[in-house]
Structure formats: C-alpha cells, structure tokens
Amino acid sequence: MPKGGQDEIYRLLERWTTFWLTARRVPGHELPHYQHGNDSGWDNATTFDPGRVVETADLAAFLVLQMRELARRAPDPDAAARWSGAADRMRDALLAELWTGDRFVARCAHSGATWSSSSLLDLMPIVLGGELPEPVHTALAARIAEHLTAFGPATEHPSSEHYQDDGYWRGPIWAPSTVLIEDGLRRAGHTATADEISARFRRLCEQSGFAENFDARTGEGLRDRAYTWTASAYLILAAAHERRRRRH
C-alpha cells in the first residue's frame, strides 16, 4: 500500500481509539465503558441487563488489539512506544480489575458494582489469543465450548433462562462473533476447538445460506436472509481451512 494510504489508516485508527480513551473513560479509570449495549454491537446481550454504562472485558480487549496495531503502524519510535505502553496498561487493568480467577465480569462505571452473565460477550477477550495468560485463555476456551451447539457458538448459553431462539444477541449465532472467537482460539493454541467452530459454521452456511443470524438450535436462518458479513465470514473461514488442508 502507498505510504499515503498507510498514513491515512493510522490517522483514522488513532482518532477512533482516542475517542474511547478520552470520551469513554471515567476520570481516574484505566478501562473505558459502553454507554449502552448498542455501542458494543451486541444490542440486547444479557451483559447489559444490570446496567447500561458498563466497563466490559470485550471492549478493553478490542482496544488492546487496536493499540497494538497503532504501535505497528506508528510513524516514529516514540509513537510506537506510547501505544505499546497504553496497550500494556489496558491489558494489565483488564486482568487485574475484571478477571475473577475463572471468568471476566462487567462493572458499572459509576458505582463499581460487578456482575457476570451467560452471554458469549463476556468471553470475547479470547480475541487477545496468546497475549492472555495460559490459565485465562484456557478457562475462556472451556466456557466457549459450553456455548457450542451443532451449528456454532450461541450468543447466550443454551441453558440460560434468558436464551431465546430468535432473541437477536440472546441466543442466535452471528458471523462476526464466530470469526473473532475462532481466530482468538487459534492464536491461543486451542486449535481443535477453533477447527470445530470453523467446520460447524461453514456447514451452517451451506445448509441455511447467509442470513443475518441463525437459530442456534435448529440452524434456521433468521432476520435478513442475505447478509454480506455472513458471506464474508464464510469465505474467510473456508479459505483458511483450505490453506491448512493443503499444508497437510
């Protein structure tokens, strides 16, 4: 990519990341917060049932990844060091403040009250892969496996009292979360689980097409029945599977 394009990518990613670090942090807090479930893209996930202005583990993990990318793309060593340090601090705060020893919790940004849920959102810090300590990513991988149905990872645990077959982010399988989880598991070394998620989701698409989301129990396509991100996710997983197959 021409240097001008690289510079533009850096500039836009820096502005986006800085928004979260300035407009979405309580003074004195390291971790940023969502103001509503809609901010996360998981609009009605059960993580947000106890409160709306919430510091969550998934948000911190995604920002760590963004800051790592900014460090790689930084125009000079000082900027690279600044972003690397910021990523380290947020990762350390994530583990120190939201990890309980067996799970991540969410925290009210104002009162400090914490809670856990049966939402797959609480497990999304797996996107950090091997950057997480081994006990942490292993515990996340085990919990993710509990969300798996025959078709992939349900966004609400299938045994939860809040599970709904067509409940948007309270049960159905979604392509973006599936791809992110598969990638994080693979980078953390949980390749068997990653392979299984990839295989199940690819079969789901081949059976039910590229719907916006899917009934996690039956595999039926839900909502919009022709969604580009679902098709894109299928192509990403299928291409990666084919590359692995050829290597072996």
Secondary structure as GFF3:
##gff-version 3
##sequence-region A 1 248
A	DSSP	alpha_helix	3	23	.	.	.	ID=ss1
A	DSSP	alpha_helix	37	40	.	.	.	ID=ss2
A	DSSP	three_ten_helix	46	48	.	.	.	ID=ss3
A	DSSP	beta_strand	54	55	.	.	.	ID=ss4
A	DSSP	alpha_helix	57	73	.	.	.	ID=ss5
A	DSSP	alpha_helix	77	98	.	.	.	ID=ss6
A	DSSP	beta_strand	106	108	.	.	.	ID=ss7
A	DSSP	beta_strand	114	115	.	.	.	ID=ss8
A	DSSP	three_ten_helix	120	131	.	.	.	ID=ss9
A	DSSP	alpha_helix	134	147	.	.	.	ID=ss10
A	DSSP	beta_strand	148	149	.	.	.	ID=ss11
A	DSSP	beta_strand	152	153	.	.	.	ID=ss12
A	DSSP	beta_strand	173	174	.	.	.	ID=ss13
A	DSSP	alpha_helix	175	187	.	.	.	ID=ss14
A	DSSP	alpha_helix	191	208	.	.	.	ID=ss15
A	DSSP	beta_strand	213	214	.	.	.	ID=ss16
A	DSSP	beta_strand	221	222	.	.	.	ID=ss17
A	DSSP	alpha_helix	228	247	.	.	.	ID=ss18
###
